[in-house]
Amino acid sequence: MRKPVIAANWKLNKTIAEAQAFIQDFKPLVENISNVEIIVCPVFTALAAASESAKNSNIAIGAQDIFWKDNGAYTGEVSAPLLKDAGAQYVIIGHSERRGRFGVPEADLEGDAGKVFGDTDASVNAKIKAALAHDLIPIICVGETLDEREADRTDSVIEAQVKAALDGVEGVEKTIFAYEPVWAIGTGKTCDSAEAGRVCGFIRSVIGNVTNQEISDAVRIQYGGSVKAENAAELLSHPDIDGALVGGASLKAETFAPIVEAAFR
Ligand code: PEP
């Protein structure tokens, strides 16, 4: 039995005080939920305060990105030891917003500026290795764009992302994957639960092919993309969907708590 895992991706939202207030409001709503891993991922600047607020609770803290070197001349980056120092136990890696939405520039930015985040399969792989080397659990995001889905390339895109992410990685059983179809993120469009489950099952089979079945059976795979209280139970009822990565609906304690409850089996 894989333990369900529900993570909040707050993206570029919440000050330190707002993060602390969320955790104070959220704690009593989930305190009786014992068999679900609950993770909240604030911005870097709120990590330490959020982890202090979540002390002695069933809420764990994750970061939204990581750099693969531990220290040195890398202005602006944050490494695994520093994330751990701030109280993080998990880290989201390769979110489509960090992969530069797969190279599609943001509408309000000129030229190449939209590609600044620039995660690639290679940097995602390096980040996963750095996280695991420091006992941070990576939440590895993969997913296809709308163009790729419409061109019937969903499975080949996902397969390539999963294989590249895991290249040379030791400790795959500790990782969490998040299947996040790019067209479903922040759009209100949820992937049909049967299709979301099918792709999560496909991810598990690719993991099995590059490792072995014992490992692929152990890896938790989340679905992410416009998850909310109304669709969480149906998505989570699929045997290959072990949890959810939640953006918009995780910003308020009262909209995030019912999603956690839906995972409580
Ligand atoms: C996300 O940010 O990973 C996400 C899935 O966002 P949303 O739930 O808002 O679609």
Residues whose N, C-alpha, C, O or C-beta is under 5 A from the ligand:
A	BS01	PEP	N9 A184 I185 G186 T187 G224 G225 S226 V227 L245 V246 G247 G248 A249
